[in-house]
């Protein structure tokens, strides 16, 4: 008898367990990202009858990896389908390397993004805070319709790899300057966003960030 697995279905930073999900039927999916065409490894999930979750633009986890749903789920009439599954959801494997924190340049409001991809090709002199040499920190923030924070990263904002707890004191101009000095000392690897591209995924966009 067929038996499914438990998967995690994310809603922002929280997740619920969906049991008895079939994972199989490998697929190859092509996603257009600006000028690049990226081939993503995919699978088809069989969702058990009775499920009422929204599967559009969602992040899921199973087999020790993060995936996201792609396209419109295929659903049949439960009563007319044998076995325990009546819905098919295509998922694409995500390249996830960690989390990141972004501070708005004008207010220093903090935003934490989980399950992002980043690649740091900056030179050592750039990472020390001079921001004068070549090389970029590239960050991809994946679309997540259930992320509570709908902030859009913008040019000039400050980005740090990892989720950090630092809070800027903006009560006075002096306190703000002291906070910035402390921040630079604690996180010399910070970068300033130079470019943000919105790449539509489903009904909401991924954010492709270049920072120096």
Long-range contacts (C-beta under 8 A, 24 or more apart in sequence): 2-83, 2-84, 4-46, 4-48, 4-84, 4-85, 5-62, 6-62, 7-45, 7-60, 7-61, 7-62, 8-60, 8-61, 8-62, 9-53, 9-58, 9-60, 10-58, 10-59, 10-60, 10-61, 10-115, 10-144, 10-146, 11-58, 11-146, 12-144, 12-146, 12-147, 12-148, 12-149, 13-114, 13-148, 15-61, 18-47, 18-48, 18-51, 18-53, 19-48, 20-48, 20-84, 21-45, 21-46, 21-47, 21-48, 21-62, 22-46, 22-85, 23-62, 23-63, 27-90, 29-70, 29-90, 29-92, 31-70, 31-92, 31-201, 32-199, 33-199, 33-206, 33-208, 34-197, 34-199, 34-208, 40-92, 40-93, 41-92, 41-93, 42-70, 42-90, 42-91, 42-92, 42-93, 43-67, 43-90, 43-91, 43-93, 44-88, 44-89, 44-90, 44-91, 45-88, 45-89, 45-90, 45-91, 46-85, 46-87, 46-88, 47-73, 47-85, 47-86, 47-87, 47-88, 47-89, 48-84, 48-85, 48-86, 49-78, 49-81, 49-84, 49-85, 49-86, 50-78, 51-87, 55-87, 55-89, 56-145, 56-202, 56-203, 57-143, 57-144, 57-145, 57-201, 57-202, 57-203, 57-204, 58-144, 58-145, 58-146, 59-94, 59-115, 59-142, 59-144, 60-91, 65-93, 65-94, 65-96, 66-93, 66-94, 66-96, 66-115, 67-91, 67-92, 67-93, 67-94, 68-92, 68-94, 68-142, 68-143, 70-202, 94-142, 95-140, 98-161, 98-162, 99-161, 99-162, 99-163, 100-139, 100-141, 100-159, 100-160, 100-161, 100-162, 100-163, 101-159, 101-160, 101-162, 101-163, 101-164, 101-166, 102-151, 102-153, 102-157, 102-158, 102-159, 102-160, 102-193, 103-157, 103-158, 103-159, 103-160, 103-168, 104-151, 104-154, 104-157, 105-154, 105-156, 105-157, 105-158, 107-170, 108-168, 108-170, 108-176, 108-179, 109-151, 110-166, 110-167, 110-168, 111-149, 111-151, 111-153, 112-149, 112-163, 113-141, 113-147, 114-163, 115-142, 115-144, 116-140, 116-141, 116-142, 117-142, 118-161, 120-161, 120-189, 122-191, 122-212, 126-212, 127-188, 127-189, 128-188, 129-184, 129-188, 129-190, 131-191, 131-192, 131-212, 135-212, 136-194, 136-210, 136-211, 136-212, 137-161, 137-191, 137-209, 137-210, 137-211, 137-212, 138-208, 138-209, 138-210, 138-211, 139-207, 139-208, 139-209, 139-211, 140-206, 140-207, 140-208, 140-209, 141-206, 141-207, 141-209, 142-201, 142-206, 143-201, 143-202, 143-204, 143-205, 143-206, 144-204, 145-202, 145-203, 145-204, 152-196, 152-198, 152-207, 153-193, 153-196, 153-207, 153-209, 154-193, 154-196, 155-193, 155-194, 155-195, 155-196, 156-192, 156-193, 157-192, 157-193, 158-190, 158-191, 158-192, 158-193, 159-190, 159-191, 159-192, 159-193, 159-209, 159-211, 160-187, 160-189, 160-190, 160-191, 161-189
